[in-house]
């Protein structure tokens, strides 16, 4: 993984946060205040007092907004009783895929594969798997909740059902007010598990929910109107799926020998790691 994909200072700052909200006054600030010398009190005229009070109370609006940022919007997404559904619309066209290489990897873990790759990078970058960022936002998992930051400000705190092993790995994206995520349960196929969804955060509305058993990979890729994601398990079929980003429908799937767990794209090629095979797949 090349140096240019290391975390930015801004993203790292957000990743160090354990949650959203206003913090307490630091001990350093209290100590500094205690050490300030005491000035002798002098009498002031009513005119002087009025001028001083006016200057003190007139705080620039911009400064006030910076010191008191708006509280993050907390949203809990409940999928109880919600089955697969898709809005109507013109279907996105899937990409054509061709497997260029299939290499046995001696059962290398996904992070080892990624860290050894000098020329590929995740679509959202992070050295810690529970904290990652893209060109606009930073995403931080903490105690089963996902916080989304815009610079230093926390915009949203999201809570939705997903397995504890899947709160990592570049598995969330906010784009034009729409949040794309996944609800995953580790294990063999079960109803109402392992699906992706799109959610309008401002209007708090679920836009679509994909079919069961279409997602349990560590990450997904968004390319145009298509989402690339993977699903598979020990005794189940393993596929690289293409979902319509606007409806969540499966528009294509490619059979692989093992479940896709981590994928990256470069120069119209997909680099896909599975439990025991690495794939290079051309996109056209």
N, C-alpha and C positions, 0 to 999 in steps of 0.2 A: 504494500500500500504506500503510495508516494506521499512525500512530506506536504504537498499542497492540499492534502485532504485532512490535515490535522485540525483539531477543534480550534475555532477562533476564540479570542479572549472573551468576546461577548457571549458566545454560546457556552463557554466554560463557566462564566459567571452565573448564567441561568441554571446550568446543570448542578451547581453547588447548592442551589436553593432546595430546601426540603419541602416546601409548600408555598402557597400564595398567601398574601396578606401583609399587613403592616407589622414591622418588628418593633421590639422594645428599644428604648434609648440605651446606647452602649455604655459600658462601664468607663471606657476611655473618655467619652463626652462628659460624664458625671465628674470624673477626676479632674478634667481640665477646668470645668466650671468652678470646682472647689478651690483650685489654685489661683484663680483670678484675684488680684489685689483689690482690697476694698477702698473705694474712693470716698473722700469726705463728702458729706451731704451738704449742699448749698441751697439756699433759698432761691426760688425762681418765681418770676412774675407770672401772673395769669396769662399774659400774652405769650411768654416763652413756653409755658406748659401746654397751651393750646397748639402752638406750632409743633412742639415735640410729639404730642399725642397724634396729631394729624399725620406726621411723617411716619410714625410707628405703625399706625393702623392701615395706611395705604400700601398694601402688599400687591405687587404686580400679579395679575391673574395667572400668567405663565408659571411663575415661581410656585404659587399655591397649588396649581395642578400637578407640578412635578413632585412636590412634597406630599401631596395627598392623591395618589393615583386612584382611579376608580377600582372598586373591588372586582375581582374576577367573577365571571358568570359561572355558577356551578350547575352542572347538568347531569342528571342520572338517567341513563338510557335503559329502559326495561323491555326485554324482548318476550316477556311472558305472553303466550297466546298469539304471537306474531309469526306466521309462517312465511315462506318464500313469497315475495311479491315484486312486481316490476311495473313501473309507469309506462304508459304508451309513448311511442316516439319512433323516429327513424333509427333503425338499428345501425350500430357502428360496424364497419367492415373489419374482420380479423386480419392480422398480418399473416403472410405466408412464412413458414418456418422450415429450415433445412438443417438437419444435424450434420455439422462439419466434423466433429470428433466426439468420441466417447471413450474416456480413459479410466481404468480402474485406479482408485486412489488409496488403496490399502486401508480403507475405513478411516479417513482423516476427518477430524472434527471441522465443522464449518468455519469457526473462527481461525483455525490454523490455516485452512485453505485460503481464506481472505487475507490474512496477515502476510502470507507468503506471496501474494499476487501484487506485483509492482505496477501493473498497468490497468487494473480495474478498481473501481470504487463503488461503494453503495450509493444509491440515489440520495439518501439522507445520511449524513456523516456523523459518526460518534465513536469515540474510543471506549466508552462505557456503554454496554449494550442496553442499559435502561435509560440512556439519555442520548439524544441525537438531534440533528438540526438540518434544515434545508435553507434555501435562499431567503426565506421570509420568517421562519418560526423555529423555536427550540421546543423540543418535546421531552418532558421529564416524567418518568414513572416513579411513583412513591406510594407505598402502602396500598397498592391496588387502584390508585387513581392516576390519571394522566393530566398533567398541567401543561398548558401551551403558552409560551412566552413570545411577545413581540418586543425584541430588545430586552430591557430590564423589567418590563411590566408583564404581569401574568394576566392573560385575557380570559382563559377558560380553565376550569377544572372539571374533567369528565370522569364519570364512573360508569362502567358497563361490564357485564359478565365476561370474563376470559380467564383461562387457566394461568396459574401463577408462573408457569414455565414460559409463557408467551408474552409476558410484559417486558419484552426486550426485542431488539433486532430490527429497528427501522420499520415498524408495523403500524404507522399512523401518518396521515397527511391531511393538512388543512389547505384547501385551494379554493379561492373565490367564495369564501364563506361556507363551503361544503366540507365536512369532515368525512374522511374515508378511513374505516377501521375494520377490525375483525373480532368476532367472538369465537373463541377456540376452547375445546375441551380435549385434553390429552387422553388418548386411548383409542379403542376400537370404535367404529362408527356407531353413533347414537342419534336419535331424532333431535332436531333443533340445536345442532352443534356444528362448529367448524364452517362458518359462513362469513362473508364480508357484508358491509353495509355502508350506506351514505346517509349523512345526517346534516340537515340545515341547522346550524348552531344559533343563528339569530332568531329564526322562527320556531326553533325547537320542534322540528318535524322530521320524522324518518322518511327518507325519499325512496329507498329500495333496500331489499335484503336478498342476498344471493341464495342459491340452493344449498342445502346441507352438504357437507363433505366437499367443499370447493376450496377450502383454505385451512392449512395448518403449517405453512411455511413460516420461516422467521421474518420474511419481509415480502413486500410486493413492489412491483414497478408500474408507474403510470407513464404511458407513451401515447400521446395524442388522446383519442377517445377509448383507449384500451388499457385494461389493468392486467398485468401478468402476475399470476400467483400459482401456488402449488398445493397439492394435497396427495396424501398417501399414508399407508400404515403397513404393519407387518404382513397381514394376510389380505390386504386390499389393493386395488389397482392404484398405480402411481401416475399422476398426470401433471403436466404443465398446462394450466388453464389460461384462456383469454376471456375476460369479462368485459362487457360493455360498460364503460365508466358512467354512462348516463342512466342505465337501467339495471345494471347488475346481472344481466342475463349471460349465461355461458354462450359464447359465439364460436369457440373452437377449443380443442384440447389436443395435446401431444402426449402420447404414451412414453414413459421413461421406465428404466429398469428399477429405479428407486425413487422415493419421494423427494421432490425438490425442496431443499430446506433454506438455501440462501442463493440469491441471484443478483447479478450486476449486468449493466449494459455498457458497451463501448463500441463506437463505430459500426452501429447497426448489427451488433452481435450480442447475443445473450451468453453470459458465462454462468453456468448453473452448477451448484454443488449439491450432490445427494449423499446418502449414507455411504455409498461405496463407489460411486462413479462421478466423474466430472464431465460436463458437457460444454461444448461450444456450439451455439446454434445461430445460424444466420437469419436475420429479419429482413424481409423485403415485401 
